[in-house]
Amino acid sequence: MSRFIFQLLLHIVIVSILAVVFFNIDLPQKYGYDDLLLRRVLIIGSIFSILITTGLTAEQLFFKWNESKLEAIENKKQALQLELNALKLQLDPHFLFNNLSTLTSLIEENQATAVLYVTNLSAVYRYVLSNRNKNLVVLKTELDFITEYLFLYQIRYGSSIVIHIEENNANLSKFIPPLTLQLLIENAIKHNSFSSTMPLLISISYEDQWIIIQNNKSAKFTKEPSEGIGLAHIYHSYKIIGSTPPVVNDLDTIFEVRIPLLNN
């Protein structure tokens, strides 16, 4: 903006000097010029030069402003990506440590089940590592991963957790940020109390272009400290790709998160 004002003032000064000079020069009559007409032509020409130069300068400034805006958006996106990667780094140990104590007791009680548990744990952890740098995965891939992931909790909690996953082949080719479903299921397990007589009910269903993860609420007497990493990860994932953000409905007896399903 300062450059534009400087150029405009410079042009005005130059035209003013030219006008003063021409008004103080006596042109020879033998050339047949009309002094007043010539001076008017020169002044009008100079004014048009200023307008044209001003327009070109404004256009150049606009393009530079637009480039700066795009650069700022890209920098913000990169910053969000770095923050998301940092969140992903926090997820791995959180996920792994929750299963080590279960595996320790299984090895002592039932070695065959322990082997199966390790196999599924390895598959889950392999999925986490292979998709940590991706912003989107096919929904079917995420659901296959959830099946292996839920096996770990079924061994750990038995009938205390009941999960229903609706079949919907029409949406299996849609996309979703990796680990989204796992994080929401893990949050439901972490923040609620449950038992075989009062199980935690988790459902995964669909509505139009949304996948809905819902669980009943039964607050623990002693609340575990929450850092909000799970939901923060999901929000950052959708913010990076510039999509509609998830919708959280925290009701009296139900906690529901609606996740947009995306085309690639």
One Martini backbone bead per residue (centre of mass of N, CA, C, O) as a GRO file, in nm:
protein
  264
    1MET     BB    1   0.057   0.062  -0.021
    2SER     BB    2   0.302   0.259  -0.002
    3ARG     BB    3   0.391   0.221  -0.294
    4PHE     BB    4   0.137   0.331  -0.430
    5ILE     BB    5   0.148   0.616  -0.306
    6PHE     BB    6   0.429   0.691  -0.410
    7GLN     BB    7   0.370   0.664  -0.714
    8LEU     BB    8   0.137   0.865  -0.727
    9LEU     BB    9   0.292   1.114  -0.622
   10LEU     BB   10   0.514   1.109  -0.837
   11HIS     BB   11   0.328   1.157  -1.080
   12ILE     BB   12   0.212   1.428  -0.988
   13VAL     BB   13   0.481   1.579  -0.978
   14ILE     BB   14   0.562   1.538  -1.275
   15VAL     BB   15   0.313   1.675  -1.401
   16SER     BB   16   0.348   1.948  -1.264
   17ILE     BB   17   0.623   2.014  -1.387
   18LEU     BB   18   0.535   1.993  -1.683
   19ALA     BB   19   0.316   2.210  -1.674
   20VAL     BB   20   0.498   2.446  -1.588
   21VAL     BB   21   0.694   2.433  -1.823
   22PHE     BB   22   0.490   2.464  -2.059
   23PHE     BB   23   0.368   2.739  -1.949
   24ASN     BB   24   0.683   2.874  -1.979
   25ILE     BB   25   0.674   2.817  -2.289
   26ASP     BB   26   0.752   2.960  -2.602
   27LEU     BB   27   0.619   2.873  -2.884
   28PRO     BB   28   0.657   2.869  -3.205
   29GLN     BB   29   0.451   2.993  -3.458
   30LYS     BB   30   0.568   2.843  -3.719
   31TYR     BB   31   0.437   2.552  -3.629
   32GLY     BB   32   0.117   2.594  -3.576
   33TYR     BB   33   0.061   2.605  -3.280
   34ASP     BB   34  -0.156   2.562  -3.013
   35ASP     BB   35  -0.084   2.620  -2.703
   36LEU     BB   36  -0.342   2.537  -2.549
   37LEU     BB   37  -0.384   2.262  -2.686
   38LEU     BB   38  -0.110   2.137  -2.625
   39ARG     BB   39  -0.131   2.155  -2.317
   40ARG     BB   40  -0.386   1.983  -2.290
   41VAL     BB   41  -0.274   1.727  -2.414
   42LEU     BB   42  -0.044   1.687  -2.213
   43ILE     BB   43  -0.216   1.673  -1.957
   44ILE     BB   44  -0.410   1.449  -2.039
   45GLY     BB   45  -0.190   1.242  -2.097
   46SER     BB   46  -0.076   1.239  -1.810
   47ILE     BB   47  -0.334   1.149  -1.669
   48PHE     BB   48  -0.359   0.877  -1.819
   49SER     BB   49  -0.088   0.770  -1.721
   50ILE     BB   50  -0.168   0.760  -1.426
   51LEU     BB   51  -0.410   0.570  -1.452
   52ILE     BB   52  -0.260   0.332  -1.578
   53THR     BB   53  -0.041   0.301  -1.362
   54THR     BB   54  -0.239   0.262  -1.130
   55GLY     BB   55  -0.373   0.007  -1.238
   56LEU     BB   56  -0.117  -0.170  -1.255
   57THR     BB   57  -0.039  -0.142  -0.959
   58ALA     BB   58  -0.300  -0.258  -0.842
   59GLU     BB   59  -0.273  -0.534  -0.977
   60GLN     BB   60  -0.002  -0.610  -0.849
   61LEU     BB   61  -0.100  -0.588  -0.555
   62PHE     BB   62  -0.322  -0.799  -0.573
   63PHE     BB   63  -0.143  -1.043  -0.645
   64LYS     BB   64   0.036  -1.020  -0.393
   65TRP     BB   65  -0.192  -1.050  -0.188
   66ASN     BB   66  -0.286  -1.327  -0.287
   67GLU     BB   67  -0.017  -1.474  -0.240
   68SER     BB   68  -0.003  -1.414   0.063
   69LYS     BB   69  -0.263  -1.559   0.137
   70LEU     BB   70  -0.183  -1.841   0.031
   71GLU     BB   71   0.071  -1.863   0.208
   72ALA     BB   72  -0.077  -1.843   0.479
   73ILE     BB   73  -0.250  -2.097   0.438
   74GLU     BB   74  -0.014  -2.295   0.402
   75ASN     BB   75   0.121  -2.239   0.675
   76LYS     BB   76  -0.122  -2.324   0.844
   77LYS     BB   77  -0.138  -2.612   0.737
   78GLN     BB   78   0.147  -2.696   0.830
   79ALA     BB   79   0.097  -2.640   1.129
   80LEU     BB   80  -0.135  -2.844   1.158
   81GLN     BB   81   0.028  -3.091   1.070
   82LEU     BB   82   0.232  -3.078   1.300
   83GLU     BB   83   0.021  -3.099   1.526
   84LEU     BB   84  -0.095  -3.369   1.436
   85ASN     BB   85   0.168  -3.530   1.456
   86ALA     BB   86   0.198  -3.480   1.759
   87LEU     BB   87  -0.062  -3.629   1.836
   88LYS     BB   88   0.017  -3.904   1.717
   89LEU     BB   89   0.258  -3.950   1.909
   90GLN     BB   90   0.061  -3.970   2.164
   91LEU     BB   91  -0.113  -4.226   2.081
   92ASP     BB   92   0.068  -4.475   2.084
   93PRO     BB   93   0.135  -4.511   2.389
   94HIS     BB   94  -0.158  -4.499   2.484
   95PHE     BB   95  -0.245  -4.758   2.334
   96LEU     BB   96  -0.027  -4.962   2.430
   97PHE     BB   97  -0.044  -4.944   2.751
   98ASN     BB   98  -0.344  -5.055   2.773
   99ASN     BB   99  -0.238  -5.369   2.684
  100LEU     BB  100   0.001  -5.480   2.860
  101SER     BB  101  -0.143  -5.579   3.118
  102THR     BB  102  -0.326  -5.785   2.978
  103LEU     BB  103  -0.099  -5.957   2.853
  104THR     BB  104   0.040  -6.044   3.114
  105SER     BB  105  -0.205  -6.208   3.229
  106LEU     BB  106  -0.247  -6.397   2.984
  107ILE     BB  107   0.021  -6.553   2.989
  108GLU     BB  108  -0.054  -6.694   3.265
  109GLU     BB  109  -0.350  -6.813   3.185
  110ASN     BB  110  -0.349  -6.790   2.836
  111GLN     BB  111  -0.149  -6.858   2.577
  112ALA     BB  112  -0.329  -6.878   2.326
  113THR     BB  113  -0.467  -6.602   2.366
  114ALA     BB  114  -0.206  -6.439   2.375
  115VAL     BB  115  -0.125  -6.488   2.084
  116LEU     BB  116  -0.380  -6.362   1.958
  117TYR     BB  117  -0.341  -6.088   2.091
  118VAL     BB  118  -0.069  -6.020   1.961
  119THR     BB  119  -0.162  -6.034   1.669
  120ASN     BB  120  -0.372  -5.801   1.692
  121LEU     BB  121  -0.182  -5.589   1.809
  122SER     BB  122   0.008  -5.584   1.565
  123ALA     BB  123  -0.204  -5.504   1.353
  124VAL     BB  124  -0.283  -5.237   1.485
  125TYR     BB  125   0.002  -5.110   1.498
  126ARG     BB  126   0.053  -5.125   1.194
  127TYR     BB  127  -0.174  -4.931   1.116
  128VAL     BB  128  -0.074  -4.686   1.269
  129LEU     BB  129   0.205  -4.663   1.123
  130SER     BB  130   0.102  -4.669   0.813
  131ASN     BB  131  -0.123  -4.407   0.876
  132ARG     BB  132   0.008  -4.147   1.017
  133ASN     BB  133   0.067  -3.985   0.721
  134LYS     BB  134  -0.234  -3.981   0.677
  135ASN     BB  135  -0.552  -3.816   0.608
  136LEU     BB  136  -0.669  -4.073   0.448
  137VAL     BB  137  -0.915  -4.342   0.445
  138VAL     BB  138  -1.081  -4.608   0.391
  139LEU     BB  139  -1.349  -4.718   0.558
  140LYS     BB  140  -1.301  -5.024   0.536
  141THR     BB  141  -1.019  -5.017   0.660
  142GLU     BB  142  -1.109  -4.901   0.934
  143LEU     BB  143  -1.310  -5.134   1.005
  144ASP     BB  144  -1.105  -5.362   1.003
  145PHE     BB  145  -0.939  -5.242   1.230
  146ILE     BB  146  -1.169  -5.239   1.444
  147THR     BB  147  -1.199  -5.543   1.468
  148GLU     BB  148  -0.915  -5.586   1.590
  149TYR     BB  149  -0.944  -5.382   1.821
  150LEU     BB  150  -1.197  -5.515   1.966
  151PHE     BB  151  -1.068  -5.779   2.050
  152LEU     BB  152  -0.907  -5.663   2.287
  153TYR     BB  153  -1.167  -5.576   2.454
  154GLN     BB  154  -1.308  -5.852   2.466
  155ILE     BB  155  -1.085  -5.981   2.636
  156ARG     BB  156  -1.084  -5.766   2.869
  157TYR     BB  157  -1.430  -5.724   2.909
  158GLY     BB  158  -1.628  -5.866   2.742
  159SER     BB  159  -1.973  -5.807   2.815
  160SER     BB  160  -1.925  -5.495   2.899
  161ILE     BB  161  -1.906  -5.470   2.578
  162VAL     BB  162  -2.125  -5.331   2.326
  163ILE     BB  163  -2.110  -5.365   1.964
  164HIS     BB  164  -2.258  -5.187   1.685
  165ILE     BB  165  -2.238  -5.247   1.324
  166GLU     BB  166  -2.343  -5.112   1.051
  167GLU     BB  167  -2.447  -5.196   0.741
  168ASN     BB  168  -2.281  -5.013   0.448
  169ASN     BB  169  -2.182  -5.036   0.126
  170ALA     BB  170  -2.214  -4.739   0.011
  171ASN     BB  171  -1.971  -4.622   0.227
  172LEU     BB  172  -1.695  -4.789   0.199
  173SER     BB  173  -1.559  -4.579  -0.025
  174LYS     BB  174  -1.513  -4.382   0.166
  175PHE     BB  175  -1.368  -4.127   0.372
  176ILE     BB  176  -1.126  -4.117   0.653
  177PRO     BB  177  -0.963  -4.050   0.916
  178PRO     BB  178  -0.736  -4.197   1.082
  179LEU     BB  179  -0.850  -4.325   1.401
  180THR     BB  180  -1.134  -4.216   1.461
  181LEU     BB  181  -1.289  -4.462   1.579
  182GLN     BB  182  -1.084  -4.543   1.795
  183LEU     BB  183  -1.096  -4.281   1.962
  184LEU     BB  184  -1.402  -4.293   2.034
  185ILE     BB  185  -1.398  -4.567   2.174
  186GLU     BB  186  -1.180  -4.499   2.383
  187ASN     BB  187  -1.336  -4.267   2.517
  188ALA     BB  188  -1.580  -4.432   2.611
  189ILE     BB  189  -1.412  -4.624   2.793
  190LYS     BB  190  -1.265  -4.407   2.971
  191HIS     BB  191  -1.548  -4.226   3.067
  192ASN     BB  192  -1.681  -4.507   3.161
  193SER     BB  193  -1.891  -4.712   3.332
  194PHE     BB  194  -1.884  -5.083   3.353
  195SER     BB  195  -2.065  -5.398   3.306
  196SER     BB  196  -2.231  -5.692   3.263
  197THR     BB  197  -2.506  -5.552   3.372
  198MET     BB  198  -2.377  -5.253   3.264
  199PRO     BB  199  -2.316  -5.188   2.967
  200LEU     BB  200  -2.139  -5.069   2.700
  201LEU     BB  201  -2.293  -4.885   2.435
  202ILE     BB  202  -2.191  -4.920   2.095
  203SER     BB  203  -2.247  -4.729   1.792
  204ILE     BB  204  -2.246  -4.773   1.423
  205SER     BB  205  -2.371  -4.539   1.192
  206TYR     BB  206  -2.597  -4.390   0.940
  207GLU     BB  207  -2.631  -4.053   0.766
  208ASP     BB  208  -2.584  -4.020   0.476
  209GLN     BB  209  -2.265  -3.841   0.505
  210TRP     BB  210  -2.264  -4.000   0.788
  211ILE     BB  211  -2.097  -4.106   1.083
  212ILE     BB  212  -2.217  -4.267   1.386
  213ILE     BB  213  -2.107  -4.225   1.725
  214GLN     BB  214  -2.243  -4.412   2.005
  215ASN     BB  215  -2.306  -4.367   2.367
  216ASN     BB  216  -2.352  -4.443   2.673
  217LYS     BB  217  -2.390  -4.291   2.999
  218SER     BB  218  -2.144  -4.361   3.281
  219ALA     BB  219  -2.010  -4.215   3.517
  220LYS     BB  220  -1.744  -4.186   3.696
  221PHE     BB  221  -1.647  -4.134   4.013
  222THR     BB  222  -1.354  -4.128   3.890
  223LYS     BB  223  -1.197  -3.909   3.705
  224GLU     BB  224  -1.011  -3.892   3.437
  225PRO     BB  225  -0.772  -3.738   3.294
  226SER     BB  226  -0.813  -3.494   3.028
  227GLU     BB  227  -0.656  -3.383   2.710
  228GLY     BB  228  -0.817  -3.404   2.429
  229ILE     BB  229  -0.675  -3.568   2.195
  230GLY     BB  230  -0.887  -3.712   2.027
  231LEU     BB  231  -1.066  -3.471   1.928
  232ALA     BB  232  -0.831  -3.299   1.830
  233HIS     BB  233  -0.742  -3.487   1.608
  234ILE     BB  234  -1.008  -3.479   1.444
  235TYR     BB  235  -1.028  -3.175   1.398
  236HIS     BB  236  -0.752  -3.144   1.256
  237SER     BB  237  -0.807  -3.332   1.019
  238TYR     BB  238  -1.048  -3.159   0.901
  239LYS     BB  239  -0.899  -2.887   0.883
  240ILE     BB  240  -0.681  -2.963   0.676
  241ILE     BB  241  -0.903  -3.056   0.446
  242GLY     BB  242  -1.153  -2.852   0.457
  243SER     BB  243  -1.392  -2.966   0.620
  244THR     BB  244  -1.646  -3.063   0.777
  245PRO     BB  245  -1.701  -3.076   1.092
  246PRO     BB  246  -1.759  -3.226   1.358
  247VAL     BB  247  -2.034  -3.349   1.567
  248VAL     BB  248  -2.124  -3.277   1.906
  249ASN     BB  249  -2.341  -3.473   2.135
  250ASP     BB  250  -2.401  -3.387   2.477
  251LEU     BB  251  -2.600  -3.569   2.661
  252ASP     BB  252  -2.738  -3.712   2.930
  253THR     BB  253  -2.720  -4.036   2.802
  254ILE     BB  254  -2.567  -3.930   2.537
  255PHE     BB  255  -2.289  -3.985   2.313
  256GLU     BB  256  -2.225  -3.792   2.009
  257VAL     BB  257  -2.061  -3.849   1.684
  258ARG     BB  258  -2.034  -3.670   1.377
  259ILE     BB  259  -1.895  -3.797   1.072
  260PRO     BB  260  -1.767  -3.715   0.785
  261LEU     BB  261  -1.796  -3.828   0.464
  262LEU     BB  262  -1.556  -3.875   0.200
  263ASN     BB  263  -1.420  -3.779  -0.071
  264ASN     BB  264  -1.110  -3.778  -0.221
   0.00000   0.00000   0.00000
